[in-house]
């Protein structure tokens, strides 16, 4: 393989080293909880009848003493509002707010989050997705993490409810790209956050201009954390997966659709227009397919450098699967993971070019 083999193995080792290093920087939430006064929880919900009952049950069972739970029904066409009303009748802390959808210039989820904070007067705001389920200690642990490091924003992602091929074949490369293009403490580049769960200090939220400041953004999590950081706030992505699960990635198909949507939405942060998104996503997809195929082919032909690259990819996948609470032996499929991710990204590129990427019947890129 010569110099190209050396280069390929070096890149794989370097990427694996970065992944390991960043995971060392991702702190676990404290095991203890703190009471930091009233907290307003905002849940945007659009056609979430499958998930909203589980989400609200988890929030209502929080150990935390003073929660206000606001669910924004974002023009749902199913039984979402009906289920929320039942919870509101059972628990006065739950309130349903109806939205007819986003006005011109607003992304749907961002507008729902904005609507949900209209009457919030608590010191902390917590934004959680409707397809998540919180353990009873989540809110108290998030606040403990914020207090421990004097943070203005804390975010965590949920773990899968069960092992799934989507976690093995799509999420390791997604995690690696996130770690290479954002920072978990927001000190440089874009600040990492995940929309599953974002806790923010209300004073900093208002100082930054709130969700209105990024009204049209489809990459609302990273965009929001970066906004808070750029306004002077301290942000951090943490490992709170012991206290939060997500059902939005239960199947391979759901994971594919969700990651495709996120990839297209993410291009709005750096690529202009459909052509720019197509070129960015297309080149990323092709690069990852080659990145997965070449080490396997060369290793099977007896190349030690190809085997070394394969092992480096496996190591990067292993550390993600370990922290995601997924079967770690699946890391050996790392080359297939990169190929699968590349194929998904190529589809995302095609849809971005033609403007056909939809999420709950709304344009992803805007």
Secondary structure, 3 states (H helix, E strand, C coil): CHHHHHHHHHHHHHHHHHHHHHHHHCCECCCCCCCCCCEEEEEEECCCCCCHHHHHHHHHCCCCCCEEEEEEEECCCCCHHHHHHHHHHHCCCEEEEEECCCCCCCCHHHHHHHHHCCCCCCCEEEEECCCEEECCCHHHHHHHHHHHCCCCEEEECCEECCCCHHHHHCHHHHHHHHHHHEECCCCCCEECCCCCEEEEEHHHHHHHCHHHHHCCCCCHHHHHHHHHHHCCCCEEECECHHHEEECCCCCHHHHHHHHHHHHHHHHHHCCCHHHHHHHHHHHHHHHHHHHHHHHHHHHHCCCHHHHHHHHHHHHHHHHHHHHCCCCHHHHHHHHHHHHHHHHHHHHHHHHHHHCCCEECCEECCC
